[in-house]
Amino acid sequence: MTNAELARRINLSAPSTLQRLRKLEESGVIKGYSAELDRDNMGYGLLVIALVSLSLHQEKAIETFRETVTKMEEVQEVLHISGDHDFMLKIIVPDMHSYRDLIYDTLSQIPGVGRIHSCFVLGLDKETRELPL
């Protein structure tokens, strides 16, 4: 969306809108801009939620796990959670073979990983990065 179109939608002048946008960017409210890509069209047909339990709950093991998974391009989100599991990972891969390789060759090899429970997404009814305003 152009600045002029945004200005029309919110009933402000284009210069005022641009000035407000810059302030929001500088203050960190707006962290960046991105294009929304269709993962299926990009060849990532399998979406998996992996619930990971660590066998070691020491700071070094937790930090090693975090550092490793945040560098994995297949991992879209890393959430440190409470409850029966320690982390929830949103993972995209082309197919089941790719996921198996990721689990065997990478994820299960991280020191301190105890259990990995995989939930295969059958359908996606809502996915958004928008915040309620």
C-alpha positions as CSV (number, residue, x, y, z in Angstrom):
1,M,0.0,0.0,0.0
2,T,1.4,3.4,-0.9
3,N,1.6,6.3,1.5
4,A,-1.0,8.2,-0.5
5,E,-3.5,5.3,-0.3
6,L,-2.9,4.9,3.5
7,A,-3.4,8.7,3.9
8,R,-6.8,8.5,2.0
9,R,-7.9,5.6,4.1
10,I,-7.2,7.3,7.4
11,N,-8.3,10.8,6.2
12,L,-4.9,12.5,6.7
13,S,-2.6,14.3,4.3
14,A,0.2,12.3,2.8
15,P,2.9,14.3,4.5
16,S,1.3,13.9,7.9
17,T,0.8,10.1,7.3
18,L,4.4,9.7,6.4
19,Q,5.6,11.7,9.4
20,R,3.4,9.4,11.7
21,L,4.8,6.3,10.0
22,R,8.4,7.4,10.5
23,K,7.7,8.1,14.2
24,L,6.2,4.6,14.6
25,E,9.2,3.1,12.9
26,E,11.7,5.0,15.0
27,S,9.9,4.1,18.2
28,G,9.9,0.4,17.3
29,V,6.1,0.1,17.1
30,I,6.5,-0.8,13.4
31,K,9.4,-3.3,13.3
32,G,9.5,-3.8,9.5
33,Y,7.6,-4.6,6.4
34,S,7.2,-7.9,4.6
35,A,5.5,-9.7,1.8
36,E,3.1,-12.6,2.6
37,L,4.2,-15.6,0.6
38,D,2.1,-18.7,0.0
39,R,4.1,-21.6,1.5
40,D,2.4,-24.2,-0.6
41,N,3.3,-22.3,-3.8
42,M,6.8,-22.0,-2.5
43,G,7.1,-25.7,-2.1
44,Y,6.6,-26.1,1.7
45,G,3.6,-28.4,1.7
46,L,3.9,-29.7,5.3
47,L,3.3,-27.6,8.3
48,V,4.3,-29.2,11.7
49,I,3.9,-28.0,15.2
50,A,6.7,-29.7,17.2
51,L,6.5,-29.8,21.0
52,V,9.9,-30.3,22.4
53,S,10.8,-31.4,25.9
54,L,14.3,-30.9,27.1
55,S,16.0,-33.5,29.3
56,L,18.3,-30.9,30.8
57,H,16.7,-27.7,32.3
58,Q,19.9,-25.9,32.8
59,E,20.5,-22.4,31.4
60,K,23.3,-23.6,29.0
61,A,21.1,-26.4,27.6
62,I,18.2,-24.1,27.1
63,E,20.4,-21.4,25.4
64,T,22.0,-23.9,23.2
65,F,18.6,-25.2,22.0
66,R,17.4,-21.7,21.4
67,E,20.5,-20.7,19.4
68,T,20.3,-23.8,17.3
69,V,16.6,-23.8,16.4
70,T,16.5,-20.0,15.7
71,K,19.1,-20.6,13.0
72,M,17.2,-23.3,11.3
73,E,15.4,-21.9,8.2
74,E,12.6,-24.5,8.4
75,V,11.7,-23.2,11.9
76,Q,9.3,-20.3,11.5
77,E,8.5,-19.7,15.2
78,V,10.1,-20.7,18.5
79,L,8.0,-20.3,21.6
80,H,9.3,-21.1,25.1
81,I,6.2,-22.5,26.8
82,S,5.1,-23.8,30.2
83,G,3.4,-27.1,30.8
84,D,4.3,-30.6,29.7
85,H,6.7,-29.4,27.0
86,D,9.4,-26.7,27.0
87,F,9.2,-25.4,23.4
88,M,6.7,-25.2,20.6
89,L,8.2,-24.9,17.1
90,K,6.3,-24.0,13.9
91,I,8.1,-25.9,11.2
92,I,7.6,-25.8,7.4
93,V,9.1,-28.4,5.1
94,P,8.4,-29.7,1.6
95,D,7.2,-33.2,2.7
96,M,7.3,-35.9,5.3
97,H,10.8,-37.2,4.2
98,S,12.2,-33.7,4.7
99,Y,10.7,-33.6,8.2
100,R,12.0,-37.0,9.1
101,D,15.5,-35.9,8.0
102,L,15.2,-32.7,10.0
103,I,14.2,-34.6,13.1
104,Y,16.8,-37.4,12.8
105,D,19.7,-35.3,11.5
106,T,19.3,-32.0,13.3
107,L,16.6,-31.5,15.9
108,S,17.2,-34.7,17.9
109,Q,21.0,-34.1,17.8
110,I,20.8,-30.9,19.8
111,P,22.2,-31.6,23.3
112,G,19.5,-31.8,25.9
113,V,16.6,-32.7,23.7
114,G,14.6,-35.3,25.4
115,R,11.3,-35.7,23.5
116,I,9.8,-34.4,20.3
117,H,6.0,-34.6,19.9
118,S,5.0,-33.8,16.3
119,C,1.5,-32.4,15.4
120,F,0.9,-32.4,11.6
121,V,-1.4,-29.6,10.6
122,L,-4.4,-30.9,8.6
123,G,-5.8,-27.5,7.8
124,L,-5.1,-23.8,8.6
125,D,-8.2,-21.8,9.3
126,K,-6.5,-18.6,10.5
127,E,-3.0,-17.2,10.4
128,T,-2.2,-13.6,11.0
129,R,0.5,-11.3,12.2
130,E,-2.0,-8.5,12.7
131,L,-2.6,-7.1,16.2
132,P,-6.0,-6.0,17.3
133,L,-6.2,-2.2,17.4
